[in-house]
């Protein structure tokens, strides 16, 4: 009985110590992917020019917009071409990063485990 309690406590401690590290790694990956957007949309999505900023967009809206751009049969503008370069998982991460900055990360997506590759 004591052995089972000890095992449970050890497993709980292990899981609790790994979760924050995985979240930090996800944030780093998301930020790195989103940094490509800064060239046109400004640092952290705060646009200073004529191009739309991303700071007021929700996760859902950004995700849907990027997926629509990826599905174009004939890419017509720079964003269509940019979006084609990302996987579904990367699009989710970019949308989540900007959605989190705006406080509008309304749906938490699941991500591929890149450590298993």
Secondary structure, DSSP 8 states (H G I E B T S, - for coil): -HHHHHHHHHHHHHHHHHHHHHHHHHHHHHHHHHHTTHHHH-GGG---SSS--STT--HHHHHHHHHHHHT-SS--SHHHHHHHTS-HHHHHHHHHHHHHHHT---S------GGG-
